Amino acid sequence: MTESMRTEAPFVEAMRAYRHGHTTAFHTPGYKLGAGAPADLIEALGERFLSSDVAIAGGLDDTQTSGSALRRAEALAADAWGAERAFFTANGSSSGLQALVMTLTGLSDEIIVPRNAHKALLAGLILSGARPVWVEPLIDEVWQIAVNVPLERYATAIEAHPRARAVFVTSPSYNGYCADLAGLATLAHAAGMPLVVDQAWGAHLRFSPELPLDAMAAGADAAVISVHKQLAALSGASVVLAAGERIDAERLRTMVTMLCTTSPLSSMYLSIDAARRQMVEDGEALWGAALRLAALARERVSAIPGLSVLDRDEALRPGSVDFDPVRLTISGAGLGLSGYELERLLRSDHAIAIEAADPHNIVANITFGDSDATVDRLVIALETISSRAAAKGAGATTVESPKLPLFTGLACSPREAFFGPSEALPLRACVGRVSAEMVVPYPPGIPVLGPGEEISSETVDYLIEAAARGAYVHGPRDLSLATLLVVSNV
Ligand SMILES: Cc1ncc(COP(=O)(O)O)c(C=O)c1O
């Protein structure tokens, strides 16, 4: 692809042509480019935004050429992110991951997956009928978060399951730990398996040599990137990437279209196209500036009494060969503050909203959308919180997390357990039964149970303790964890 092609943005251009053509719309959405929109919608989103909400098929393109601007934009995205094929999704990396699982596995196929995978991957297993071979990540005992899965654990799983259809890995992790993707690609390929990377948090990596190696450059066969997380795309706008013979790209396209709406918000695709061009043209400079800001923020927050920030040196562990420094994981344990309390104080007293909080930490995300002023606000707010806590005489706290129970074993596939007959039982009565649902307490975001897994007394003890601590849980129907759905003994 030539340099001048790389700076084209076909989807942006198609939308502009539609607008400049003063087209009269007899297609969806029903509010007709905003003309029929209620006042509160116009006030919230603006006439300009609503007038760009144009159906793709029949609106942006006529029904004969349907999708041509989209296909060109996807080809440019593939080129920009180092892939051969790219597919836009308006439903996030979540549906991208599911499409990849469904492309690579069918009923009862084995697939090697990290136990700290995002819950969307578990949903993919339920949809496809595959059987997971779990590989366990290390847990950082100080920060109480999942690190990555050491390479040796992947090697052992691959050796024990030579017929597995694919190897999945999450990198960067939520806290910025980056896996040894090149090492994993070598391992997987030697066993004839494709490597798929959940790179939801790494859409930016490719655009600065100062950032960790990205999935496709490391030799991965496929990856998902949430362009809306680190780059300038609208929420939910993501791309699925594929390269080489190990992925059937046509089947992948079928799966993406099966899982995604037929009526995506065209502005989402426009935003991927614009974000990609922005990165191709200015990514290195923008991320260079963001990295300087992140380094400054890290230095200043680390100097605040009672606060600590997860640093590169601590992050390099078995399974993690690099670190994305734009993720600021901050602990207020030295002030006796939990992550939730820190989040609440930042929001209520300083109008600062952070990316995530858990019982131990908060995560603040720095991008090229930040400035000296935004970093300053965060630092000053944290300084104020620190000095107020010190004035109150708050002391250090350590929260001892219960030890994660070991994976017990799979009685049936996640799909069979999830869709088969099930019943809700009080938690204590679940010992010895098979779970029909997933239970993922945060942190560390590792499933304690997936559908199809045998339930041990250790698991039940862990969940009772997690519930007593008010853990934030994903997955089960009864979020209080008073009951759990188990497979019926039919
Ligand atoms: C590691 C990881 N993978 C996948 C996803 C899902 O991404 P999306 O929100 O684009 O669906 C997330 C969301 O936070 C994530 O953290």
Ligand as a Chemical Component Dictionary entry (heavy atoms), coordinates in Angstrom:
data_LIG
# 
_chem_comp.id                   LIG 
_chem_comp.type                 NON-POLYMER 
_chem_comp.pdbx_formal_charge   0 
_chem_comp.three_letter_code    LIG 
# 
loop_
_chem_comp_atom.comp_id 
_chem_comp_atom.atom_id 
_chem_comp_atom.alt_atom_id 
_chem_comp_atom.type_symbol 
_chem_comp_atom.charge 
_chem_comp_atom.model_Cartn_x 
_chem_comp_atom.model_Cartn_y 
_chem_comp_atom.model_Cartn_z 
_chem_comp_atom.pdbx_ordinal 
LIG C1 C1 C 0 -8.953  -7.665 28.173 1  
LIG C2 C2 C 0 -10.277 -7.275 27.583 2  
LIG N1 N1 N 0 -10.734 -7.929 26.507 3  
LIG C3 C3 C 0 -11.906 -7.610 25.928 4  
LIG C4 C4 C 0 -12.677 -6.593 26.421 5  
LIG C5 C5 C 0 -13.986 -6.264 25.756 6  
LIG O1 O1 O 0 -13.795 -5.142 24.961 7  
LIG P1 P1 P 0 -15.000 -4.270 24.412 8  
LIG O2 O2 O 0 -15.410 -3.363 25.533 9  
LIG O3 O3 O 0 -14.420 -3.536 23.251 10 
LIG O4 O4 O 0 -16.089 -5.197 24.026 11 
LIG C6 C6 C 0 -12.238 -5.870 27.550 12 
LIG C7 C7 C 0 -13.053 -4.783 28.099 13 
LIG O5 O5 O 0 -12.717 -4.131 29.048 14 
LIG C8 C8 C 0 -11.010 -6.227 28.146 15 
LIG O6 O6 O 0 -10.559 -5.586 29.241 16 
# 
loop_
_chem_comp_bond.comp_id 
_chem_comp_bond.atom_id_1 
_chem_comp_bond.atom_id_2 
_chem_comp_bond.value_order 
_chem_comp_bond.pdbx_ordinal 
LIG C1 C2 SING 1  
LIG C2 N1 SING 2  
LIG C2 C8 DOUB 3  
LIG N1 C3 DOUB 4  
LIG C3 C4 SING 5  
LIG C4 C5 SING 6  
LIG C4 C6 DOUB 7  
LIG C5 O1 SING 8  
LIG O1 P1 SING 9  
LIG P1 O2 DOUB 10 
LIG P1 O3 SING 11 
LIG P1 O4 SING 12 
LIG C6 C7 SING 13 
LIG C6 C8 SING 14 
LIG C7 O5 DOUB 15 
LIG C8 O6 SING 16 
# 
